[in-house]
Amino acid sequence: MSESATSLASFPFLGRSEFTIACQAFVNRVNACGDLSRLGWTGVRFDYQDGEPVLVIYKTVDGLASRTLHREEQDGATCHKHGEAEDDTTEIEPEDDPEVLVRQPNIRPRLQVEYSVLLSPTYQVPVLYFLLHGPFPKGPEGLDFIYDCLVPAQYRSELKDVGVMGGISIGHHPISNFPAYFVHPCNTPDALRAVAGRSEPTAETYLFLWLGLVGNGVSLHVPSELLTNKSDQ
């Protein structure tokens, strides 16, 4: 029996060495899949940052749609605002004016999400931190954007009410010290116990179970390809 298939000492809690084994087993399963695009991710890596084991997953998502007004539409609005006279003799219906018909399409900017999985020394369970790279609101509006952009509708009320998956908080990343969002781990142990039931998760299966609870709430789904180990067939 491999080390990653041994039972955990005190599930749902993890020691540092067990977390390291879990991360390495996760990356090995990802590497066995080959093409990351099949998983919907753009990158996965495991390394040590400031001496701490960290699992990092990257993916891209669509931001909120934005619409840029036609230049003439903006100019017309400006003229009307300043009370300038309109020429009634040259009125053109919008549907007859090809210039008016030309519009910028809705643009959904692509954002890169950087998910970091670290072990909480306080709760002794993994914690999911995430950063967005790209155009998005900062400050208080940023959290609303996170819920609109990353949190599926079925999870929003539960996360906002700090349900069984915890709630989304803003703090400093424990390694980079940059402001980051994270799913608070206060309820993670109880949720893991409830989902696992009488089964005995191993270091290899732990992160899949954990991601199914925590990751789904912020668009970090467990791809089905990772749940089938070719070596098991």
C-alpha positions as CSV (number, residue, x, y, z in Angstrom):
1,M,0.0,0.0,0.0
2,S,1.4,3.4,-1.0
3,E,2.0,6.1,1.6
4,S,-0.8,8.3,0.0
5,A,-3.3,5.4,0.5
6,T,-2.8,5.0,4.2
7,S,-5.5,6.2,6.6
8,L,-5.2,9.6,8.1
9,A,-4.2,9.8,11.8
10,S,-7.1,12.1,12.9
11,F,-9.5,12.8,10.0
12,P,-10.9,15.4,9.3
13,F,-7.7,17.1,10.5
14,L,-4.4,17.0,8.7
15,G,-0.8,17.2,9.9
16,R,1.8,19.0,7.8
17,S,3.3,15.9,6.4
18,E,-0.2,14.5,5.5
19,F,-1.1,17.7,3.7
20,T,2.2,17.5,1.7
21,I,1.4,13.9,0.7
22,A,-2.2,15.0,-0.2
23,C,-0.9,17.8,-2.5
24,Q,1.7,15.6,-4.1
25,A,-0.9,12.9,-4.8
26,F,-3.2,15.5,-6.3
27,V,-0.6,16.8,-8.6
28,N,0.4,13.3,-9.7
29,R,-3.2,12.6,-10.6
30,V,-3.3,15.9,-12.6
31,N,-0.1,15.0,-14.4
32,A,-1.5,11.6,-15.3
33,C,-4.3,13.4,-17.2
34,G,-1.9,15.1,-19.5
35,D,-3.7,18.0,-21.1
36,L,-4.8,20.6,-18.5
37,S,-7.3,22.1,-20.9
38,R,-9.4,19.0,-20.4
39,L,-9.6,19.9,-16.8
40,G,-10.6,23.5,-17.4
41,W,-7.4,24.8,-15.7
42,T,-4.4,26.6,-17.1
43,G,-1.9,25.6,-14.5
44,V,-1.3,23.4,-11.4
45,R,1.8,23.3,-9.3
46,F,3.0,22.3,-5.8
47,D,6.0,23.8,-4.2
48,Y,7.2,25.4,-1.0
49,Q,6.8,29.1,-0.4
50,D,8.6,30.5,2.6
51,G,9.1,26.9,3.7
52,E,5.3,26.1,3.6
53,P,3.7,23.6,1.3
54,V,1.3,25.3,-1.2
55,L,-0.9,23.8,-3.9
56,V,-1.7,26.4,-6.6
57,I,-4.3,26.1,-9.3
58,Y,-4.9,28.6,-12.1
59,K,-8.0,29.0,-14.3
60,T,-9.6,31.7,-16.4
61,V,-13.2,32.9,-16.0
62,D,-15.4,35.4,-17.8
63,G,-15.8,38.8,-16.1
64,L,-18.9,40.8,-16.1
65,A,-20.1,42.1,-19.5
66,S,-19.4,45.7,-20.4
67,R,-20.7,47.8,-23.3
68,T,-18.9,50.7,-24.9
69,L,-21.2,53.3,-26.4
70,H,-20.7,54.4,-30.0
71,R,-18.8,57.6,-30.2
72,E,-21.6,59.4,-32.0
73,E,-24.0,58.2,-29.4
74,Q,-21.9,59.7,-26.7
75,D,-21.5,63.0,-28.7
76,G,-25.2,63.2,-29.2
77,A,-25.9,62.7,-25.5
78,T,-23.3,65.4,-24.7
79,C,-24.9,67.9,-27.1
80,H,-28.4,67.3,-25.8
81,K,-27.1,67.7,-22.2
82,H,-25.8,71.2,-23.1
83,G,-29.0,72.2,-24.7
84,E,-27.7,72.6,-28.3
85,A,-30.4,72.8,-31.0
86,E,-31.1,69.8,-33.1
87,D,-31.7,70.0,-36.9
88,D,-35.3,68.7,-37.3
89,T,-34.9,68.8,-41.1
90,T,-32.2,66.1,-41.1
91,E,-33.8,63.7,-38.7
92,I,-32.8,60.1,-39.5
93,E,-34.5,57.1,-38.0
94,P,-32.0,54.9,-36.1
95,E,-32.8,51.8,-38.1
96,D,-32.0,53.7,-41.3
97,D,-28.6,54.9,-40.1
98,P,-25.8,52.3,-40.6
99,E,-23.5,54.3,-38.3
100,V,-26.0,53.9,-35.4
101,L,-26.3,50.2,-36.1
102,V,-22.6,49.7,-35.5
103,R,-22.1,49.0,-31.9
104,Q,-19.4,47.6,-29.7
105,P,-20.4,44.0,-28.8
106,N,-20.8,43.0,-25.2
107,I,-17.3,42.3,-23.9
108,R,-16.7,39.8,-21.1
109,P,-13.0,40.4,-20.1
110,R,-11.1,37.2,-19.2
111,L,-9.8,37.1,-15.7
112,Q,-7.2,34.7,-14.3
113,V,-8.0,33.2,-10.9
114,E,-5.1,32.0,-8.8
115,Y,-6.2,29.6,-6.1
116,S,-3.8,28.7,-3.3
117,V,-4.4,25.8,-1.0
118,L,-2.6,26.1,2.3
119,L,-2.8,24.2,5.6
120,S,-4.3,26.3,8.5
121,P,-2.1,25.8,11.6
122,T,-5.1,26.8,13.7
123,Y,-7.9,24.7,12.2
124,Q,-5.6,22.0,10.9
125,V,-7.6,21.8,7.6
126,P,-6.8,23.2,4.2
127,V,-7.8,26.8,3.5
128,L,-8.6,28.1,0.0
129,Y,-7.3,31.5,-0.9
130,F,-7.8,33.1,-4.3
131,L,-6.7,36.2,-6.2
132,L,-8.1,37.7,-9.4
133,H,-5.8,39.0,-12.1
134,G,-7.5,41.4,-14.5
135,P,-10.0,44.3,-14.5
136,F,-12.4,44.0,-11.6
137,P,-13.7,46.3,-8.9
138,K,-11.6,46.9,-5.8
139,G,-12.7,47.7,-2.3
140,P,-16.2,46.8,-1.0
141,E,-17.6,46.4,-4.5
142,G,-15.0,43.7,-5.1
143,L,-16.7,41.2,-2.9
144,D,-20.0,41.7,-4.7
145,F,-18.1,41.1,-8.0
146,I,-16.7,37.8,-6.5
147,Y,-20.2,36.6,-5.8
148,D,-21.5,37.6,-9.2
149,C,-18.5,36.2,-11.1
150,L,-17.2,33.2,-9.2
151,V,-20.0,31.9,-6.9
152,P,-22.6,29.8,-8.6
153,A,-26.2,30.9,-7.7
154,Q,-27.0,27.8,-5.7
155,Y,-24.1,28.6,-3.2
156,R,-24.5,32.3,-2.8
157,S,-27.0,32.4,0.1
158,E,-25.1,29.7,2.0
159,L,-21.7,31.4,1.6
160,K,-23.2,34.8,2.6
161,D,-24.8,33.3,5.6
162,V,-21.6,31.4,6.6
163,G,-23.2,28.1,6.1
164,V,-21.6,24.6,6.3
165,M,-18.9,25.7,3.8
166,G,-17.9,28.8,5.7
167,G,-18.1,32.2,4.2
168,I,-15.9,34.3,1.9
169,S,-13.7,36.7,3.8
170,I,-11.0,39.2,2.8
171,G,-7.6,39.1,4.5
172,H,-3.9,39.0,3.8
173,H,-2.4,36.0,2.1
174,P,-0.3,34.2,4.8
175,I,2.7,34.0,2.5
176,S,2.6,36.9,0.1
177,N,0.9,39.2,2.6
178,F,-1.1,40.7,-0.3
179,P,-4.9,41.2,0.2
180,A,-6.7,38.0,-0.9
181,Y,-10.1,36.4,-0.6
182,F,-10.5,33.1,1.2
183,V,-13.2,30.7,2.3
184,H,-13.2,30.7,6.0
185,P,-12.4,27.2,7.4
186,C,-14.4,27.5,10.6
187,N,-17.0,24.9,9.5
188,T,-14.8,22.8,7.3
189,P,-14.1,19.9,9.8
190,D,-17.8,19.3,10.5
191,A,-18.7,19.5,6.8
192,L,-16.0,16.9,6.0
193,R,-17.2,14.6,8.7
194,A,-20.8,14.8,7.4
195,V,-19.8,14.1,3.8
196,A,-17.3,11.3,4.6
197,G,-19.8,9.4,6.8
198,R,-18.3,6.1,7.8
199,S,-15.7,6.0,5.0
200,E,-12.0,6.5,5.8
201,P,-10.5,9.1,3.4
202,T,-6.8,8.7,2.7
203,A,-4.2,11.4,2.0
204,E,-4.8,10.8,-1.7
205,T,-8.6,11.2,-1.6
206,Y,-8.7,14.0,1.0
207,L,-8.3,16.9,-1.3
208,F,-10.9,15.6,-3.7
209,L,-13.4,15.4,-0.9
210,W,-12.4,18.8,0.4
211,L,-12.5,20.5,-3.0
212,G,-16.0,19.1,-3.6
213,L,-17.1,21.0,-0.5
214,V,-15.1,24.2,-0.6
215,G,-14.0,24.6,-4.2
216,N,-17.4,24.2,-5.8
217,G,-18.6,27.4,-4.1
218,V,-16.0,29.5,-5.9
219,S,-16.0,27.8,-9.3
220,L,-13.1,25.4,-8.5
221,H,-14.8,22.2,-9.5
222,V,-13.3,18.7,-9.3
223,P,-13.0,17.5,-13.0
224,S,-14.4,14.1,-13.5
225,E,-11.2,13.0,-15.3
226,L,-9.4,13.3,-11.9
227,L,-11.8,10.9,-10.3
228,T,-10.8,8.0,-12.6
229,N,-7.3,6.7,-12.0
230,K,-6.1,4.8,-15.1
231,S,-3.7,2.7,-12.9
232,D,-6.7,1.4,-10.9
233,Q,-8.3,-0.1,-14.0
